[in-house]
Amino acid sequence: MRLTPETVREEYDWVQERSGKVVPLINETRAHLGSQFGVDVDTLTDEAYTAAIDEVFADGDRAVNVAALVRLLRKLDVAGDYPGFVVDELLGRELAAMIAGEQPLRLLAEATFHVADVRTHGADTATAGTDDLDAALAAGVQTRVPGWPWQQTESPFAVE
C-alpha cells in the first residue's frame, strides 16, 4: 500500500461519506453506554461527525496514519473471517483510539470500540474489516466529541 496526499484525501472523502452509517451507530452506542452509567448523553448530528473528521484529518501526521488504518480495514478480508478476527479487532481498536485523541480519550475509545463492534454487522458481501471500520469510526468520534456530563466540567483532580 502506498500513501500519498491524494490517497489520504480519498480516505478522508470515504470516511466523510460514511456518516449515514456511522452517526446512527454513534448515537446507538452513546444511548447504550448512557443507560449503563445512568446518564444522559447528547446525540451527535451529521454536522458534528463531519466537523470531527475534518479536525482529525487537518492534522497531517494523524491523517496519514488514520488513512492507512481506514484503507487497511476497507480492504481486509479473510476467508471464513474468523482467522482474521484478531487483526481486524486490533486495527479497529487502534483506529478508534487515534481518532479520539490523547489519553484518557484514547483508552476510552479503545474500550468503546468493542461496545460499538458488537452492535454493527457488515453486509454479507462486505469485507471482514468493514464492520470493524464502522465501529472504529463510531467509537473514535463519539469519544472525541463532547456530550458526556463528565466532559462538561473541569476535572476536580487538576493540581493548581
C-alpha positions, 0 to 999 in steps of 0.5 A: 500500500502506498500513501500519498496526499491524494490517497489520504484525501480519498480516505478522508472523502470515504470516511466523510461519506460514511456518516449515514452509517456511522452517526446512527451507530454513534448515537446507538452506542452513546444511548447504550453506554448512557443507560449503563452509567445512568446518564444522559448523553447528547446525540451527535448530528451529521454536522458534528461527525463531519466537523470531527473528521475534518479536525482529525484529518487537518492534522497531517501526521494523524491523517496519514496514519488514520488513512492507512488504518481506514484503507487497511480495514476497507480492504481486509478480508479473510476467508471464513473471517474468523482467522482474521478476527484478531487483526481486524479487532486490533486495527479497529481498536487502534483506529478508534483510539487515534481518532479520539485523541490523547489519553484518557480519550484514547483508552476510552475509545479503545474500550468503546470500540468493542461496545460499538463492534458488537452492535454493527454487522457488515453486509454479507458481501462486505469485507471482514474489516468493514464492520470493524471500520464502522465501529472504529469510526463510531467509537473514535468520534463519539469519544472525541466529541463532547456530550458526556456530563463528565466532559462538561466540567473541569476535572476536580483532580487538576493540581493548581 
